[in-house]
Structure formats: structure tokens, C-alpha cells
Amino acid sequence: MGFNANDTFSAFEEAVYTSVISSGALTLDFNLGQYAKVALTENITSVTILNAPVQGTFGSMNAEFTQDATGSRTVTGSYLTDGGSGLDISSAANSISVVSFVIANGTTLGMSAGKGYS
């Protein structure tokens, strides 16, 4: 079922869940919610998005990354970023960065939504 320009929403909520990093791999799952909280306890070298929208549809998911007391953790994966420069997240210890992942027609785009929250 799709929506058209005349449809309105009276309220909109997204489920929040916690996802963990395992050996550098982060798995995000649309079935668990569209807002994932992730403690950056190690570098992320791959991001997998489960139950992503099917071909011909669009979806978005946000991830809130919180650096641990060490800081300087990085997030890389198989997604496209603006100018191919990667995600711009804060490296300061205990800082929070938010990233949006947009999935359209099988392509995942990653974009920084804000950083340095503390």
C-alpha cells in the first residue's frame, strides 16, 4: 500500500533498539526498528542492513553512535557517501554522532546527520 500527496499522519514514531558490534561487523534490522543505538567499542568495518525495503520502495534508518572512553573509533561499510568521503562522525571520547542510512532500489546511502553531541 502506498501513500499519496493527500494522505496525512497525526503521529509518527520509530522503534528504538540497541545493536552491538561483533568483530567489526554491525547489523541493523528494519524489523527491530528504524533507530539503532550503537556503542562504538571497536571500529566498524562492515554494516549489514537486514529486512531492507524491497526493490521499488524506499526506507530510512538512523543509527546513533556513541564513542567509548577511548574514542577515535571509525565506521566504514558498503554504502555510498557524499563525495565518497565516508561518514563524518565525532572521534572524541564519549561523544555522540547520528547517521542516516537511506535505502532506495537496492542502493544504500550513508550520511552524517550530526556529530559531537555530548
Secondary structure as GFF3:
##gff-version 3
##sequence-region A 1 118
A	DSSP	beta_strand	16	19	.	.	.	ID=ss1
A	DSSP	beta_strand	21	22	.	.	.	ID=ss2
A	DSSP	beta_strand	25	29	.	.	.	ID=ss3
A	DSSP	beta_strand	35	40	.	.	.	ID=ss4
A	DSSP	beta_strand	46	50	.	.	.	ID=ss5
A	DSSP	beta_strand	58	67	.	.	.	ID=ss6
A	DSSP	three_ten_helix	82	84	.	.	.	ID=ss7
A	DSSP	beta_strand	96	104	.	.	.	ID=ss8
A	DSSP	beta_strand	107	117	.	.	.	ID=ss9
###
